[in-house]
Amino acid sequence: MLSAAMLLALYRLAKGPSLPDRIVALDLIASLSIGFTIVFAIYTRQVRYLDIAAIVALVIFIGTVAYATYLKKKYYD
C-alpha cells in the first residue's frame, strides 16, 4: 500500500499542473517515507528509528506551514 501510494505521489510530483500540487505531492512523499521508517522500526524492533521519524515529521510540518504562509502572502497581498 505504501509503495503504491509512493508511486502515485511521484507521478503527481512529476506531472502536477501547478506548484501547490507538486508541494502537496512532496509532502505526501515525505509522510510516506515516515511510514516506511515506522514499518522498518517495527520490523527490526529498533526504537531509534521512531525518533528519526518524529524529527522528520516535525521538519515536514514546519516546511508545510512555511509554504502555506508564502502562498497566503502571494495571493492575498
C-alpha positions in Angstrom: 0.0 0.0 0.0 2.8 2.4 0.9 4.6 1.6 -2.3 1.6 2.2 -4.5 0.9 5.5 -2.8 4.5 6.5 -3.3 4.3 5.8 -7.0 1.2 7.8 -7.4 2.7 10.7 -5.4 5.8 10.6 -7.6 3.6 10.7 -10.7 1.8 13.8 -9.3 5.1 15.4 -8.4 6.3 15.0 -12.0 3.1 15.8 -13.8 1.4 18.2 -11.3 -0.3 21.0 -13.1 0.7 23.7 -10.6 3.2 24.4 -7.9 0.8 23.8 -5.0 0.0 20.3 -6.4 3.7 19.5 -6.5 4.2 20.7 -3.0 1.4 18.6 -1.7 2.8 15.6 -3.5 6.2 16.3 -2.0 4.6 16.5 1.4 2.9 13.2 0.8 6.1 11.5 -0.3 7.8 12.7 2.9 4.9 11.4 5.0 5.1 8.1 3.2 8.8 7.9 3.9 8.0 8.3 7.6 5.5 5.4 7.2 8.3 3.3 5.7 10.6 4.2 8.6 8.0 3.3 11.2 7.3 0.0 9.5 11.0 -0.7 9.4 11.3 0.2 13.1 8.6 -2.2 13.9 10.1 -4.9 11.8 13.6 -4.6 13.3 12.4 -3.7 16.8 14.7 -0.7 16.9 13.2 2.3 18.8 15.8 4.8 17.5 14.1 4.8 14.1 11.0 6.2 15.7 13.0 9.1 16.9 14.2 9.8 13.4 10.6 9.6 12.1 9.4 12.1 14.7 12.1 14.6 13.8 11.4 14.3 10.1 7.7 14.7 10.8 8.4 18.0 12.6 10.6 19.3 9.8 7.9 18.4 7.3 5.3 20.2 9.3 7.4 23.4 9.6 8.0 23.3 5.8 4.3 22.9 5.1 3.4 25.8 7.3 6.1 28.0 5.8 4.9 27.2 2.3 1.3 27.9 3.3 2.4 31.3 4.7 4.2 32.0 1.5 1.1 31.2 -0.6 -1.1 33.3 1.6 1.1 36.3 1.2 1.5 35.8 -2.5 -2.2 35.5 -3.3 -3.8 37.8 -0.7 -1.4 40.8 -0.7 
